[in-house]
Amino acid sequence: MLMNGQHINVKFSETPCPDTSKDAGVDADCCATTHTNGAYLSGHCVTFYPRILEEPDLGEQERKVIHELAHIITDAQKRLVRRCIADKFVTWSEITDANERATDWIANILWALYDPS
């Protein structure tokens, strides 16, 4: 995923993922969560929960890890949208920059996969 410049902390939780949509309980389907550190290349954290180990298909486990890493790429857009929804000011330049960053990253990934060398 061309993330070799990123510093990502990985944690393993012994307890299931807390259900953030309710006041109590756990999210029984949650395998992992990712917290990003904005536009920085460090300070990201992926937490894996016991549910990931219940997945018998190792390919699906790997796909879920890739999914969590992709959150680091897409989180900038999510943060901008959240600001818009909260009626806070977002400039067109911020939207364009975030979109270009994600687009270029995806292009680099596709190019690396295509590269026949």
Secondary structure, DSSP 8 states (H G I E B T S, - for coil): ---TT--EEEEE-SS--B-TTSSSSB-TT--EEEE--TT-SS-EEEEE-GGGGG---HHHHHHHHHHHHHHHHHHHHHHHHHHHHTT----HHHHHHHHHHHHHHHHHHHHHHH---
